[in-house]
Amino acid sequence: MRRRPQTPTPSDRIVAGDCVAAMNALPAGCADLVFADPPYNLQLGGGLTRPDQSKVDGVDDAWDKFSDFESYDAFTRDWLSAARHALKPDGALWVIGSYHNIFRVGAILQDLGFWVLNDIVWRKTNPMPNFKGTRFTNAHETLIWAAKSQKSKYTFHYDAMKMLNDDLQMRSDWTLPLCTGAERLKGEDGKKVHPTQKPEALLHRVLLATTNPGDLVIDPFFGTGTTGAAAKRLGRHFIGMERDETYIRAAEERLKMIAPGAPEDLKITRSRKEEPRVPFGQVVEAGFIHPGDTLVSPDGKRRARVRPDGSLSFGDQTGSIHRMGAAAMGATACNGWTYWHIETDNGRAPIDLFRREIRLTL
C-alpha cells in the first residue's frame, strides 16, 4: 500500500495566539529547528532607578510574570513538549535565558528527552550596569543547544562557523552587542516596541550553524520577528507564534522590508563530513593512480605499492590506505588520504588531491 505524500506545512507566517496550541496543531515532525526566547520570569521587586533617579526601562510586562516557580515550570514543560511534537527526529532546539530561568528550563528539557549539545554564553559588549551596586553586572545570557534525542543526527556546519570566526574554531562564548540603534524597533512615541528584542546577528549565527537553506524554523515567542528576519535573509522558512498584536504588527512591517536571500548567495563552507564519500579504488579506476604505482610517506621514507582493487601492499602486509598508513606509522589509526603521497614532476603531493578532483564531478 502506497503512502500518501505529506502536505507541506504552510510556512513564512505568524500565528496569532498561544504557542502551545499552535505547535500542537502542526503536523508531528515538521520542523527542523525551534528557537525559543521565552519569558525569563525576572521576578523584579519594584522599579529600578539610575543614580540620577531616572527610571530604567526594564521588563515589567504581564507576559513575564508568574505567580511562583511551580507555575513557571508547568508553562515551560507545556511549550517544550509542544516543541518536541513539532520537531523532526533529527531536529534541534535553541533556548535563550538568564540566570532567572535558564537552569529550570535546562532541567525540564533534559527530563523531556532532549540531549544537550552545548551551552553558549552570549557576552554582551554593552550590558546594562548594576545601578544598585549590590551584585556583579549581569553581562551575559545563556543559550542551550539541544538535539531532540541522543540519537538525533543534528545539523552543524562546523567549517562555516570556523570561517565566520576568521578561520579559528568557533568557541562557546559569543561576544555580540545588544540590539541598539537603527535595528531596535521603536513606536511612534519613540519608545522601543519590545523590551527584549534580540540582535539579528545572534540569530544569524544560530541559523547559519544549525540549519540548511529550505529548513523550517519555529519560534514560539516571535516578538518583533528577529528569527523570521534572519531566516528570510538566509533562505530558511519560519513559523512564528505570538499573542501580542502590537508585536505582530511590528514584525509584519519588519519582514516586508527584507528581501529573501538568493539560492546562489546562500552557499557556505561545507564540512568534509558532508562531502560525498570517495573510496580510494575510485581514484584507481579513474586513472589518477595506476596499479603498481608507489605511494610514499610524507617524509618519503616509507613506501607502499598500489594494487588493482585499491588496496596497498606494505612489506608483507596488505590492506586499505588507512590500515597500511597506520602500519607504516606504527599507530592504531591513520587518515590514508593525507598520509600517503605520490611523487610528481613538481614534487611530492598527497593523494587527497585526486579525491578532490573526483568530488568536483559528483
Secondary structure, DSSP 8 states (H G I E B T S, - for coil): -----------SEEEES-HHHHHHTS-TT-EEEEEE---------S--B-TTS-B------GGG--SSHHHHHHHHHHHHHHHHHHEEEEEEEEEEE-TTTHHHHHHHHHHTT-EEEEEEEEEESS----TTSSS----EEEEEEEESSTT------HHHHHHHTTTS---SEEEE--S-GGGS-B-TTSSBS-TT---HHHHHHHHHHH--TT-EEEESS-TT-HHHHHHHHTT-EEEEEE--HHHHHHHHHHHHT-----GGG------GGGS----HHHHHHTTSS-TT-EEE-TTS--EEEE-TTS-EEETTEEE-HHHHHHHHHTSS---HHHH-EEEETTEEEETHHHHHHHHTT-
